[in-house]
Amino acid sequence: MFTFRKLTILFFILLFALNVIHFLGCKLEWFSGHLCSQTYVYMVVLFGLYIGISITMAFFISSNYHHKAICKGVTTEKLCALTFDDGPDPENTPAILRILNRERIPATFFVIGAKLNGNESILREMDAEGHLVGNHSWSHSIWFDFLPARRIRRELTRTAKAVSEITGKSPLLFRPPYGVINPMLSNALRSLAYHVIGWNIRSYDTVHRDPEKTVTKILRKLSPGSIILLHDHLADSPKLLERVIDQLRLHGYQIVPITQLTHIEAYA
């Protein structure tokens, strides 16, 4: 598997080799001045590739490049899991819960810690109805991925503490804000016991507000073991959920808890 650690090792090996070549060829005057200057160009290109690849791969959570993430269940049965990000929302999350309760469907909610204050009853309802609660950071700030590892650990610990105080359970499921994993986040996660949960179907419901188009996109990528990413803070979320449930059932799929799909524990 191609990972950040392996690329870093390769980078330093190649950088060392270029320095050796530069020393032997230029200091001992084996190369001309033109060829000597070229080794610096190669070093710059090497450094650019290293940074460019690492930044690009941070946006592909399923690559496991920076950190291992579970993005799909291993099964041949028509099973899938629904996950919701960015809640709880005082208006739309209760509507989502009513639909799930009516249809007897389990889901996983990755909550933002800062949104829990004032919405404690919603979180208790999630837990009481058998849904799973995961950690989605405290702030979900656009600057989250630029924070040092210690600040990231503080955000995750703060959210876990808030969830635990409300439900009595400490979450082990974590979904990175925006689905981005970089070396700082990976470093923070290494000292924590989280299962990083990604997805293999990103609905883009925050971008495409037409439920029919979103459902079509989901069905096009649907396969046994799918983990579907939705949001519960949007005005269109309840309507979209009803359409998703109808179509999943029409295609013979059973919606199960993500723990059943992935065989992991949700709480410490």
C-alpha positions as CSV (number, residue, x, y, z in Angstrom):
1,M,0.0,0.0,0.0
2,F,1.3,3.4,-1.0
3,T,1.5,5.5,2.2
4,F,2.9,8.8,3.4
5,R,5.5,7.0,5.5
6,K,6.7,5.0,2.5
7,L,6.9,8.1,0.3
8,T,8.8,10.0,3.0
9,I,11.4,7.2,3.3
10,L,11.7,7.1,-0.5
11,F,12.0,10.9,-0.6
12,F,14.9,11.0,1.8
13,I,16.7,8.1,0.1
14,L,16.4,9.9,-3.3
15,L,17.5,13.2,-1.7
16,F,20.5,11.6,-0.1
17,A,21.4,10.0,-3.4
18,L,21.2,13.3,-5.2
19,N,23.4,14.9,-2.6
20,V,26.0,12.1,-3.0
21,I,25.9,12.5,-6.8
22,H,26.2,16.2,-6.4
23,F,29.2,15.9,-4.1
24,L,31.0,13.2,-6.2
25,G,30.3,14.8,-9.5
26,C,30.8,18.5,-8.7
27,K,33.1,18.7,-5.8
28,L,35.5,16.2,-7.4
29,E,34.9,17.9,-10.8
30,W,33.5,14.8,-12.5
31,F,30.6,16.9,-14.0
32,S,30.6,20.1,-15.9
33,G,29.2,23.2,-14.2
34,H,25.9,22.8,-16.2
35,L,25.4,19.3,-14.9
36,C,26.2,20.4,-11.4
37,S,23.5,23.0,-11.4
38,Q,21.0,20.4,-12.7
39,T,21.2,18.4,-9.5
40,Y,19.7,21.4,-7.6
41,V,16.9,21.4,-10.1
42,Y,16.3,17.7,-9.5
43,M,16.2,18.4,-5.7
44,V,13.5,21.1,-6.2
45,V,11.5,18.8,-8.4
46,L,11.7,16.0,-5.9
47,F,10.6,18.2,-3.1
48,G,7.7,19.6,-5.2
49,L,6.5,16.1,-6.0
50,Y,6.8,15.0,-2.4
51,I,4.7,18.0,-1.2
52,G,2.3,17.8,-4.1
53,I,1.5,14.1,-3.7
54,S,1.1,14.4,0.0
55,I,-1.3,17.4,-0.2
56,T,-3.4,15.7,-3.0
57,M,-3.7,12.4,-1.2
58,A,-5.0,14.2,1.9
59,F,-8.3,14.6,0.1
60,F,-8.7,10.9,-0.7
61,I,-9.7,9.4,2.6
62,S,-10.2,5.9,1.0
63,S,-6.6,5.8,-0.1
64,N,-5.3,5.2,3.5
65,Y,-2.3,7.3,2.5
66,H,-2.0,9.3,5.7
67,H,-4.1,7.2,8.0
68,K,-6.2,4.0,7.8
69,A,-9.9,4.7,7.3
70,I,-12.8,2.3,7.0
71,C,-14.7,3.3,3.9
72,K,-16.8,0.2,3.1
73,G,-17.9,-3.0,4.7
74,V,-16.6,-6.3,3.5
75,T,-19.7,-8.3,2.5
76,T,-21.4,-9.8,-0.6
77,E,-24.8,-9.3,0.9
78,K,-26.9,-6.3,0.0
79,L,-26.2,-4.4,3.1
80,C,-25.4,-0.7,3.5
81,A,-25.1,1.9,6.3
82,L,-26.4,5.5,6.5
83,T,-24.2,8.2,8.1
84,F,-25.0,11.8,8.8
85,D,-22.5,14.6,9.3
86,D,-22.5,18.2,10.8
87,G,-25.4,17.9,13.3
88,P,-27.2,18.1,15.5
89,D,-29.5,20.7,14.0
90,P,-32.5,21.8,16.1
91,E,-34.9,21.7,13.2
92,N,-33.8,19.1,10.7
93,T,-32.2,16.5,12.9
94,P,-35.4,15.7,14.8
95,A,-37.2,15.4,11.4
96,I,-34.5,12.9,10.3
97,L,-34.9,11.0,13.6
98,R,-38.7,10.7,13.1
99,I,-38.2,9.2,9.7
100,L,-35.6,6.7,10.9
101,N,-37.8,5.8,13.8
102,R,-40.9,5.3,11.6
103,E,-39.0,3.2,9.2
104,R,-37.1,1.3,11.9
105,I,-33.7,2.2,10.3
106,P,-30.4,2.6,12.2
107,A,-27.9,5.4,11.4
108,T,-24.7,6.9,12.6
109,F,-24.5,10.6,13.4
110,F,-21.1,12.3,13.4
111,V,-21.7,15.3,15.6
112,I,-19.9,18.6,16.0
113,G,-19.1,19.3,19.6
114,A,-19.8,23.0,19.5
115,K,-23.4,22.2,18.4
116,L,-24.2,20.0,21.3
117,N,-24.9,22.9,23.7
118,G,-28.7,23.4,23.7
119,N,-29.2,20.2,21.7
120,E,-28.6,17.7,24.4
121,S,-32.1,16.2,24.1
122,I,-31.5,15.5,20.4
123,L,-28.4,13.5,21.3
124,R,-30.2,11.6,24.0
125,E,-32.9,10.8,21.5
126,M,-30.4,9.5,19.0
127,D,-28.9,7.2,21.6
128,A,-32.3,6.1,23.0
129,E,-33.5,5.1,19.6
130,G,-30.4,2.9,18.9
131,H,-28.5,5.2,16.6
132,L,-24.7,5.5,16.9
133,V,-23.0,8.8,17.7
134,G,-19.5,9.5,16.4
135,N,-17.0,12.4,16.7
136,H,-16.8,15.0,14.0
137,S,-14.4,17.4,15.9
138,W,-15.4,20.3,18.1
139,S,-15.4,23.2,15.7
140,H,-15.4,21.8,12.2
141,S,-13.5,24.9,11.4
142,I,-12.1,25.6,7.9
143,W,-8.8,25.9,9.7
144,F,-9.1,22.4,11.3
145,D,-6.6,20.8,9.0
146,F,-4.0,23.5,9.7
147,L,-4.0,22.9,13.5
148,P,-1.1,21.2,15.2
149,A,-1.6,17.7,16.5
150,R,-2.1,18.8,20.1
151,R,-4.9,21.2,19.2
152,I,-6.6,18.5,17.1
153,R,-6.4,16.0,20.1
154,R,-7.9,18.7,22.3
155,E,-10.8,19.1,19.9
156,L,-11.5,15.4,19.7
157,T,-11.2,14.9,23.4
158,R,-13.5,17.8,24.1
159,T,-16.2,16.5,21.8
160,A,-15.9,13.0,23.2
161,K,-16.2,14.3,26.8
162,A,-19.4,16.3,25.8
163,V,-21.0,13.2,24.2
164,S,-20.1,11.1,27.2
165,E,-21.6,13.6,29.6
166,I,-24.9,13.6,27.7
167,T,-25.2,9.9,26.7
168,G,-22.9,8.2,29.2
169,K,-20.9,6.7,26.2
170,S,-17.5,7.7,24.8
171,P,-17.4,7.4,21.0
172,L,-14.8,5.4,19.2
173,L,-16.0,6.4,15.7
174,F,-14.4,9.5,14.1
175,R,-15.0,11.2,10.8
176,P,-12.5,13.9,9.8
177,P,-14.1,17.3,8.9
178,Y,-14.3,17.6,5.1
179,G,-12.9,14.0,4.9
180,V,-9.4,15.4,4.9
181,I,-6.6,13.5,6.6
182,N,-3.1,15.1,6.8
183,P,0.1,14.3,8.8
184,M,-1.0,16.5,11.8
185,L,-4.4,14.7,12.1
186,S,-2.8,11.3,11.7
187,N,-0.3,12.2,14.4
188,A,-3.1,13.2,16.7
189,L,-5.1,10.0,16.0
190,R,-2.1,7.7,16.8
191,S,-2.5,8.6,20.5
192,L,-6.3,8.0,20.5
193,A,-8.3,4.9,20.0
194,Y,-10.6,6.0,17.2
195,H,-11.8,4.1,14.2
196,V,-11.7,6.5,11.3
197,I,-14.8,6.2,9.2
198,G,-14.9,7.4,5.6
199,W,-17.4,6.5,2.9
200,N,-17.5,5.0,-0.6
201,I,-20.6,7.1,-1.5
202,R,-20.4,10.8,-1.0
203,S,-23.9,12.2,-1.9
204,Y,-22.8,15.8,-2.3
205,D,-26.1,16.8,-0.8
206,T,-24.6,20.0,0.3
207,V,-23.9,20.9,-3.3
208,H,-26.7,19.3,-5.3
209,R,-30.0,20.3,-3.7
210,D,-32.2,18.3,-6.1
211,P,-33.0,15.1,-4.2
212,E,-33.7,13.1,-7.4
213,K,-30.2,13.9,-8.8
214,T,-28.6,13.1,-5.4
215,V,-30.5,9.7,-5.2
216,T,-29.4,8.9,-8.8
217,K,-25.8,9.6,-7.9
218,I,-26.0,7.3,-4.8
219,L,-27.6,4.5,-6.7
220,R,-25.0,4.7,-9.4
221,K,-22.2,3.9,-6.9
222,L,-24.2,1.5,-4.7
223,S,-22.7,-1.9,-3.9
224,P,-22.7,-4.4,-1.1
225,G,-21.1,-2.9,2.0
226,S,-21.6,0.8,1.0
227,I,-21.2,3.5,3.6
228,I,-23.3,6.5,2.5
229,L,-22.5,10.0,3.5
230,L,-25.4,12.4,4.1
231,H,-26.0,15.5,6.2
232,D,-28.7,16.2,8.8
233,H,-28.5,20.0,9.0
234,L,-29.9,20.8,5.6
235,A,-33.5,21.8,5.0
236,D,-33.8,19.2,2.2
237,S,-32.3,16.4,4.3
238,P,-35.6,14.8,5.5
239,K,-37.0,14.7,2.0
240,L,-33.8,13.3,0.6
241,L,-33.7,10.6,3.3
242,E,-37.1,9.4,2.5
243,R,-36.2,9.0,-1.2
244,V,-32.9,7.3,-0.3
245,I,-34.7,4.8,1.9
246,D,-37.3,4.0,-0.7
247,Q,-34.7,3.5,-3.5
248,L,-32.4,1.4,-1.3
249,R,-35.3,-0.9,-0.4
250,L,-36.4,-1.0,-4.1
251,H,-33.0,-2.2,-5.0
252,G,-33.1,-4.9,-2.3
253,Y,-30.7,-3.3,0.2
254,Q,-31.0,-3.6,3.9
255,I,-29.8,-0.6,6.0
256,V,-27.8,-1.8,9.0
257,P,-25.7,-0.2,11.8
258,I,-22.2,0.6,10.7
259,T,-20.8,-1.6,13.4
260,Q,-22.6,-4.6,11.9
261,L,-21.2,-3.7,8.5
262,T,-17.6,-3.2,9.6
263,H,-17.4,-5.4,12.7
264,I,-16.0,-2.7,15.0
265,E,-17.0,-1.2,18.3
266,A,-18.8,2.2,18.5
267,Y,-18.0,3.1,22.1
268,A,-15.2,2.6,24.5
